[in-house]
Amino acid sequence: MLYHAYELQRNWMNSVSAIASISAEMLASPANPLANIGFTPLAANALDVFAHATAAYSKPAFDINEVEVDGRVYPVIEATVINRPFGDLKRFRLDGIDVDSEVKRPKLLIVAPMSGHFATLLRGTVRRMLQNFEVYITDWADAKMVPVSEGRFDLDTYIDYLIEFSEYIAEVETDPKKRRRPHMLAVCQPSVPAFAATALMNQRGSVGTPATLTMMGGPIDTRESPTSVNDHAMNRPIEWFRQSVIATVPMNYRGAGRRVYPGFLQLSAFMSMNLNSHMMSHYEMFKHLTEGDHDSAQATKDFYDEYRAVCDMTAEFYLQTVEEVFQKHSIPKGTFEHKGEVVDLGAITDTALLAIEGERDDISGLGQTKAALKLATGLAEEKKRYYMAEGAGHYGIFNGSKWRDKVAPVVEEFIARHG
């Protein structure tokens, strides 16, 4: 019933949003003789903000058309190179460097979080890393669009996908003598499965074993500096989550009948954590429109176009993540399993590890990602590095000016040293 109630509310709000948008356009139209008189501009701007805040958003495009490298602009070629039911592997290359050129740039696999948002949330991450790498990224599917006939998707499947993707990237170069090991960068939640996948590939001697693994704001050990997110997961039994936040996809989607953690619930949870901040952002948008600063208003709109585009997660993946990562602390306790086999983190001996945290991260507290370095007991200390981004919040360690100017250079230097 939860999902059905949301669908009814969403359909109603879509109509209200459309009416508000049309009304705003009519009030601001040059053909309206009252467009610039009295309270008409204020009403038009208020309706514009309301229409944007109540609209529904679908999956955005990456929309990375060109990237500047050393003063020269290169076109970007985007392609899906592996297609799987629960997620694709996308590749971004620069025409003129990665294509029809003798230059072989390092290959970087960015592991996007499966946490309610689409991989396009990392658009800025991809764009920045394209300056020095041929970039691949996991493009996770919206679970409500995956038919039940495609089966389950849990942490084991997630890890299998990462191993498959990494091995594919390594084997793109068919001549073994010319192969260069890929690098992996996990943003937030996928730090856990990426860490486990790296251990398994090291243990098996896989061709896809990453030369480096960078974990950014990941919940490796949530007992360190627990945040409100961690407290929420710890203070309730797993059955509460199963009964309270898991819903069944309704019949109007391809994944009808699949049990999921809906994206709209995830978004509501994150919005409520910083409700005052979000309200102020919309108020600032209204002020910018009133002052005629349309560029600033559009920047806020662009952020929320991405932030409010959400997707569903499979129930089994979400519940297993809550239980293993946040309640049992399986990774730091050394009891995390992949298909019934305990993952030996000490097996990581051939992959350099970089742990990055944001000083003001309110999702993954300080020390949670750094814990990975201690758990990799078989890795030489010179292959480990920790970096704290001063003044950066959770979003700031992978997007925005702090990411571009402070964090990305650290990642690039680390990869260059251990590549």
C-alpha positions as CSV (number, residue, x, y, z in Angstrom):
1,M,0.0,0.0,0.0
2,L,2.9,2.3,0.7
3,Y,4.0,2.5,-3.0
4,H,0.5,2.8,-4.2
5,A,-0.2,5.7,-1.9
6,Y,3.0,7.4,-3.1
7,E,2.0,6.9,-6.7
8,L,-1.4,8.6,-6.1
9,Q,0.3,11.5,-4.3
10,R,2.9,11.8,-7.1
11,N,0.3,11.9,-9.8
12,W,-1.6,14.6,-8.0
13,M,1.6,16.7,-7.3
14,N,2.6,16.4,-11.0
15,S,-0.7,18.0,-11.9
16,V,-0.2,20.7,-9.3
17,S,3.4,21.3,-10.4
18,A,2.2,21.6,-14.1
19,I,-0.4,24.2,-13.2
20,A,2.0,26.2,-11.1
21,S,4.6,26.2,-14.0
22,I,2.0,27.3,-16.5
23,S,0.8,30.0,-14.2
24,A,4.3,31.3,-13.6
25,E,4.9,31.5,-17.3
26,M,1.6,33.3,-17.9
27,L,2.4,35.8,-15.1
28,A,5.9,36.5,-16.4
29,S,5.0,36.6,-20.1
30,P,5.8,39.8,-21.9
31,A,2.3,39.7,-23.3
32,N,0.9,40.1,-19.8
33,P,0.5,43.9,-19.2
34,L,0.8,43.3,-15.4
35,A,4.0,41.2,-15.7
36,N,6.2,43.9,-14.1
37,I,3.6,45.6,-11.9
38,G,3.0,45.2,-8.1
39,F,3.2,41.7,-6.7
40,T,3.0,39.9,-10.1
41,P,6.8,39.2,-10.4
42,L,6.9,37.9,-6.8
43,A,3.9,35.6,-7.5
44,A,5.5,34.4,-10.8
45,N,8.8,33.6,-9.0
46,A,7.1,31.9,-6.1
47,L,5.1,29.7,-8.5
48,D,8.3,28.9,-10.4
49,V,10.0,27.7,-7.3
50,F,7.0,25.7,-6.2
51,A,6.7,24.1,-9.6
52,H,10.3,23.0,-9.5
53,A,10.1,21.7,-5.9
54,T,7.1,19.6,-6.6
55,A,8.0,18.2,-10.0
56,A,8.9,14.5,-10.6
57,Y,12.4,13.8,-12.0
58,S,13.5,10.9,-14.2
59,K,17.0,9.5,-14.7
60,P,19.2,12.4,-16.0
61,A,21.8,12.0,-18.7
62,F,25.5,12.3,-18.0
63,D,25.7,15.1,-20.6
64,I,29.5,15.2,-20.7
65,N,30.2,16.5,-24.2
66,E,33.7,17.8,-24.0
67,V,36.6,18.1,-21.6
68,E,39.6,20.4,-21.7
69,V,43.1,18.9,-21.2
70,D,46.2,21.1,-21.3
71,G,44.3,24.0,-23.0
72,R,42.8,21.8,-25.7
73,V,39.1,20.8,-25.8
74,Y,38.4,17.1,-26.7
75,P,35.0,15.6,-27.5
76,V,33.8,12.9,-25.1
77,I,32.6,9.6,-26.5
78,E,30.2,7.8,-24.1
79,A,29.3,4.1,-24.6
80,T,27.8,1.2,-22.7
81,V,30.2,-1.6,-23.0
82,I,28.5,-4.2,-20.7
83,N,24.8,-4.5,-20.2
84,R,23.4,-6.4,-17.2
85,P,19.9,-6.5,-15.7
86,F,20.9,-4.6,-12.6
87,G,23.5,-2.3,-14.0
88,D,25.6,-1.4,-17.0
89,L,29.3,-0.6,-17.4
90,K,29.7,2.8,-19.1
91,R,32.9,4.0,-20.7
92,F,34.0,7.6,-21.3
93,R,36.8,8.3,-23.7
94,L,38.3,11.5,-25.2
95,D,38.3,11.6,-29.0
96,G,41.9,12.4,-30.0
97,I,43.6,10.9,-26.9
98,D,41.9,7.6,-26.1
99,V,40.7,7.0,-29.6
100,D,43.0,6.7,-32.7
101,S,46.0,7.6,-30.7
102,E,49.2,5.8,-29.5
103,V,48.7,7.3,-26.1
104,K,47.4,4.7,-23.6
105,R,46.0,6.5,-20.6
106,P,45.3,4.6,-17.3
107,K,41.9,3.1,-17.0
108,L,39.8,4.1,-14.0
109,L,36.7,2.3,-12.8
110,I,34.5,4.6,-10.7
111,V,32.0,2.6,-8.6
112,A,28.9,4.7,-8.1
113,P,26.8,4.2,-5.0
114,M,23.6,2.2,-5.1
115,S,21.9,4.4,-2.5
116,G,18.8,5.9,-4.1
117,H,20.5,8.2,-6.7
118,F,21.6,7.5,-10.2
119,A,25.3,7.3,-11.2
120,T,24.9,10.7,-12.8
121,L,25.3,12.2,-9.4
122,L,29.0,11.5,-10.0
123,R,29.0,13.6,-13.3
124,G,31.5,16.0,-11.8
125,T,33.7,13.1,-10.7
126,V,33.8,11.6,-14.1
127,R,34.4,15.0,-15.8
128,R,37.4,15.7,-13.6
129,M,39.0,12.3,-13.9
130,L,38.7,12.4,-17.7
131,Q,41.5,14.9,-17.7
132,N,43.9,12.1,-17.0
133,F,42.1,8.8,-17.3
134,E,40.0,6.7,-19.6
135,V,37.0,6.4,-17.3
136,Y,34.5,3.6,-16.7
137,I,31.6,3.9,-14.3
138,T,28.9,1.5,-12.9
139,D,25.5,2.7,-14.0
140,W,23.1,0.9,-11.6
141,A,19.6,0.2,-12.7
142,D,16.4,1.4,-11.0
143,A,15.2,-1.8,-9.4
144,K,11.5,-1.0,-10.1
145,M,12.4,-1.3,-13.8
146,V,14.0,-4.8,-13.5
147,P,11.5,-7.7,-14.1
148,V,11.2,-10.2,-11.2
149,S,12.3,-12.9,-13.7
150,E,15.8,-11.5,-13.7
151,G,16.2,-12.8,-10.1
152,R,17.8,-11.3,-7.0
153,F,20.4,-8.6,-6.5
154,D,22.3,-8.6,-3.2
155,L,25.8,-7.8,-1.9
156,D,27.1,-11.0,-3.4
157,T,25.8,-10.0,-6.8
158,Y,27.2,-6.5,-6.5
159,I,30.6,-7.9,-5.8
160,D,30.3,-10.3,-8.7
161,Y,29.5,-7.3,-11.0
162,L,32.5,-5.4,-9.8
163,I,34.8,-8.4,-10.5
164,E,33.3,-8.9,-13.9
165,F,33.6,-5.2,-14.8
166,S,37.2,-4.9,-13.6
167,E,38.2,-8.1,-15.5
168,Y,36.6,-6.7,-18.6
169,I,38.5,-3.5,-18.4
170,A,41.8,-5.4,-17.9
171,E,41.1,-7.6,-20.9
172,V,40.1,-4.9,-23.3
173,E,43.7,-4.9,-24.5
174,T,43.9,-8.4,-26.1
175,D,47.7,-8.5,-26.1
176,P,48.7,-9.6,-22.6
177,K,52.0,-7.9,-23.0
178,K,50.3,-4.5,-23.4
179,R,47.7,-4.9,-20.7
180,R,47.7,-2.4,-17.8
181,R,45.9,-3.1,-14.6
182,P,42.8,-0.9,-14.0
183,H,42.3,1.4,-11.0
184,M,39.2,1.5,-8.9
185,L,37.6,4.4,-7.1
186,A,34.6,3.7,-4.9
187,V,32.4,6.6,-3.7
188,C,30.7,6.2,-0.3
189,Q,28.5,3.0,0.1
190,P,30.3,0.9,-2.5
191,S,33.6,1.1,-0.6
192,V,32.5,-2.0,1.2
193,P,31.8,-4.3,-1.8
194,A,34.8,-2.7,-3.7
195,F,37.0,-3.6,-0.7
196,A,35.7,-7.1,-0.6
197,A,35.9,-7.5,-4.4
198,T,39.5,-6.3,-4.3
199,A,40.4,-8.9,-1.6
200,L,38.8,-11.7,-3.6
201,M,40.7,-10.7,-6.8
202,N,44.0,-10.5,-4.9
203,Q,43.3,-13.9,-3.5
204,R,42.5,-15.4,-6.8
205,G,45.2,-13.7,-8.8
206,S,42.6,-12.2,-11.1
207,V,43.6,-10.3,-14.2
208,G,41.2,-7.6,-13.1
209,T,43.0,-7.1,-9.7
210,P,43.1,-3.3,-9.4
211,A,46.5,-1.6,-9.1
212,T,45.0,0.9,-6.7
213,L,41.7,1.1,-4.8
214,T,40.5,4.5,-3.6
215,M,37.7,4.5,-1.0
216,M,36.0,7.9,-0.5
217,G,33.6,8.5,2.5
218,G,32.8,4.8,2.8
219,P,31.3,3.0,5.8
220,I,34.0,0.4,6.4
221,D,33.7,0.6,10.2
222,T,30.7,2.5,11.3
223,R,31.6,2.2,14.9
224,E,34.1,5.0,14.3
225,S,32.6,8.5,14.8
226,P,29.0,7.3,14.3
227,T,26.7,9.7,12.5
228,S,22.9,10.0,12.7
229,V,22.7,7.6,9.7
230,N,24.6,5.0,11.7
231,D,22.5,5.6,14.8
232,H,19.3,5.1,12.8
233,A,20.5,1.8,11.4
234,M,21.8,0.6,14.9
235,N,18.8,1.6,17.0
236,R,16.2,-0.7,15.2
237,P,16.2,-4.4,14.6
238,I,16.5,-5.6,11.0
239,E,12.8,-6.7,11.1
240,W,11.8,-3.1,11.6
241,F,13.4,-2.1,8.3
242,R,11.9,-5.1,6.6
243,Q,8.4,-4.2,7.8
244,S,8.6,-0.4,7.6
245,V,10.6,0.7,4.6
246,I,10.3,-2.3,2.2
247,A,7.5,-2.0,-0.4
248,T,6.3,-3.9,-3.5
249,V,6.6,-2.4,-6.9
250,P,3.1,-1.7,-8.4
251,M,1.8,-3.1,-11.6
252,N,2.6,0.0,-13.8
253,Y,6.4,-0.7,-13.7
254,R,8.4,-3.5,-15.4
255,G,9.6,-4.7,-12.0
256,A,6.0,-5.2,-10.8
257,G,6.0,-7.5,-7.7
258,R,9.7,-6.9,-6.8
259,R,10.4,-6.0,-3.2
260,V,12.3,-2.8,-3.0
261,Y,13.5,0.0,-0.8
262,P,11.9,2.9,-2.7
263,G,14.0,5.8,-3.8
264,F,11.4,8.3,-2.6
265,L,11.8,7.0,1.0
266,Q,15.6,7.3,0.7
267,L,15.2,10.9,-0.6
268,S,12.7,11.8,2.2
269,A,15.2,10.5,4.8
270,F,18.1,12.6,3.4
271,M,16.0,15.7,3.0
272,S,14.7,15.5,6.5
273,M,18.3,15.3,7.9
274,N,19.0,18.8,6.5
275,L,15.5,20.2,6.1
276,N,16.4,23.7,7.1
277,S,19.2,23.8,4.6
278,H,17.0,22.6,1.8
279,M,14.3,25.2,2.7
280,M,16.9,27.9,2.7
281,S,18.2,26.8,-0.7
282,H,14.7,27.2,-2.2
283,Y,14.3,30.5,-0.5
284,E,17.6,31.7,-1.9
285,M,16.5,30.5,-5.3
286,F,13.4,32.7,-5.0
287,K,15.5,35.7,-4.0
288,H,17.8,35.1,-7.0
289,L,14.8,35.0,-9.3
290,T,13.4,38.2,-7.8
291,E,16.8,39.9,-8.1
292,G,17.2,38.8,-11.7
293,D,20.1,36.6,-10.9
294,H,18.9,33.7,-13.1
295,D,22.3,32.0,-13.3
296,S,22.4,31.4,-9.6
297,A,18.8,30.3,-9.6
298,Q,19.5,27.9,-12.4
299,A,22.5,26.5,-10.5
300,T,20.2,25.6,-7.6
301,K,17.7,24.1,-10.0
302,D,20.3,22.0,-11.7
303,F,21.5,20.6,-8.3
304,Y,17.9,19.6,-7.3
305,D,17.2,18.2,-10.7
306,E,19.9,15.7,-10.0
307,Y,19.4,15.3,-6.3
308,R,15.6,14.6,-6.5
309,A,16.0,12.1,-9.3
310,V,15.9,8.8,-7.3
311,C,15.7,5.1,-8.0
312,D,14.8,2.0,-6.0
313,M,17.1,-0.6,-4.5
314,T,16.3,-4.3,-4.2
315,A,15.1,-5.2,-0.7
316,E,17.7,-8.0,-0.4
317,F,20.6,-5.6,-1.2
318,Y,19.4,-2.9,1.2
319,L,18.6,-5.2,4.1
320,Q,21.8,-7.1,3.8
321,T,23.8,-3.8,3.7
322,V,22.1,-2.6,6.8
323,E,22.6,-5.8,8.7
324,E,26.2,-6.6,7.6
325,V,27.7,-3.1,7.5
326,F,25.8,-1.1,10.1
327,Q,24.6,-3.7,12.6
328,K,26.9,-6.7,12.6
329,H,30.0,-4.7,11.5
330,S,31.1,-7.8,9.5
331,I,33.9,-6.1,7.6
332,P,35.9,-4.8,10.6
333,K,35.2,-8.0,12.6
334,G,36.5,-10.2,9.7
335,T,33.3,-12.1,9.3
336,F,32.0,-10.7,6.0
337,E,31.1,-13.4,3.6
338,H,30.8,-13.7,-0.2
339,K,28.6,-16.6,-1.2
340,G,29.3,-18.4,2.1
341,E,33.1,-17.8,2.0
342,V,34.7,-15.5,4.5
343,V,36.4,-12.6,2.7
344,D,40.1,-12.5,3.8
345,L,41.0,-8.8,3.7
346,G,44.6,-9.8,4.6
347,A,44.8,-11.2,1.1
348,I,45.2,-7.7,-0.3
349,T,48.9,-7.6,-1.1
350,D,49.0,-6.3,-4.6
351,T,46.6,-3.4,-4.6
352,A,47.6,0.0,-3.1
353,L,44.9,1.5,-0.9
354,L,43.9,5.2,-0.5
355,A,41.3,6.2,2.1
356,I,39.7,9.7,1.7
357,E,37.4,11.3,4.2
358,G,35.7,14.7,4.5
359,E,36.3,16.7,7.7
360,R,32.6,17.6,7.9
361,D,31.1,14.4,6.5
362,D,27.7,13.9,8.3
363,I,27.1,10.5,6.5
364,S,30.4,8.6,7.1
365,G,32.2,10.0,10.1
366,L,35.9,10.4,10.4
367,G,37.7,7.2,10.8
368,Q,35.1,5.0,9.1
369,T,37.0,4.8,5.8
370,K,40.5,5.0,7.3
371,A,39.7,1.8,9.1
372,A,40.3,-0.1,5.8
373,L,44.0,0.6,6.0
374,K,44.3,-1.3,9.3
375,L,42.2,-4.2,8.1
376,A,44.5,-4.8,5.1
377,T,47.1,-6.5,7.3
378,G,48.9,-8.1,4.4
379,L,49.6,-4.9,2.6
380,A,52.9,-3.0,2.9
381,E,52.6,0.3,4.7
382,E,54.1,2.2,1.7
383,K,51.1,1.1,-0.3
384,K,48.7,2.8,2.1
385,R,47.7,6.4,2.3
386,Y,45.1,8.4,4.2
387,Y,43.8,11.9,3.2
388,M,41.3,14.1,5.0
389,A,39.7,16.9,2.9
390,E,39.6,19.9,5.2
391,G,36.2,21.7,5.3
392,A,34.6,19.1,2.9
393,G,31.3,17.5,3.6
394,H,30.1,14.2,2.2
395,Y,29.1,15.6,-1.2
396,G,32.2,17.8,-1.4
397,I,34.7,15.0,-1.4
398,F,33.6,13.8,-4.9
399,N,32.0,16.9,-6.4
400,G,32.5,20.7,-6.5
401,S,35.6,22.9,-6.1
402,K,37.1,21.0,-3.2
403,W,37.0,17.8,-5.2
404,R,38.4,19.3,-8.3
405,D,41.2,21.3,-6.7
406,K,42.1,19.4,-3.5
407,V,40.9,15.8,-3.6
408,A,41.3,14.8,-7.2
409,P,45.0,15.8,-7.4
410,V,45.6,13.5,-4.4
411,V,43.9,10.6,-6.2
412,E,45.9,11.3,-9.4
413,E,49.2,11.4,-7.6
414,F,48.5,8.2,-5.7
415,I,47.5,6.3,-8.9
416,A,50.6,7.7,-10.7
417,R,52.9,6.4,-7.9
418,H,51.4,3.0,-7.7
419,G,50.2,2.5,-11.3
